[in-house]
Structures are given as structure tokens and as C-alpha cells.
């Protein structure tokens, strides 16, 4: 079955950096675009970034442009989200997502907490 397992979150001071990882299994990873979403406490889940199946294109939410970088390694079925210059408003649970067979699949998320 489709599995997405996020890791790399944690507590970091404002201005710091984190690299989130999402290990995928149960589908042909290199055939699908992958996305990162985030959900802050009391807010709706929002799209952060998407990467094409070969990594040839990327797309970012306005709030993510300039500080976030999405990338992927199809040899190990993993997608990454590099976040630099972290801000307290980046505090959220970050989720990996893939859409296939007409359905959305999600991991359990990894918590990023940014202290001021």
C-alpha cells in the first residue's frame, strides 16, 4: 500500500534551517509529482510546494518563495523540503502528499516548531 513517512522536524530557533524528508513506498515514485503541505494549529492545511516527477519543475506558494526548496531523489524514493531562515510563523505540522488513482495520500506529518 502507499506509504509516506516524514521526518526531520524539530524545535529550532528563528533564523535556523531544517531539511524535511519524506520516504515513499507502495507506488512508482518516479511517475508522480510530489507535494509538501503544512498545517498550523487552528488553521487549514495549505500547499507549500510541488515538484514534478523528474524534478524538472517546481512550484511554490507565495509564502514559501525564497526560503523553501523542494527536491527529490528518485533513486531512493524520497522527497525533501529545505527550509531556511525559519520564522515563528513557519511553526506547523508538515505533510508529504501524492495524488494517484484519483485519491490523495498523506503521511502522518512531522512537527516543526520555531522559537523566537
Secondary structure, 3 states (H helix, E strand, C coil): CCEEEEECCEEEECCCCEEEEEEEECCCHHHCCEEEEEECCCCCCEEEEEECCCCCCEEECHHHCCCEEEEEECCCCEEEEEECCCCHHHCEEEEEEEEECCEEEECCCEEEEEEC
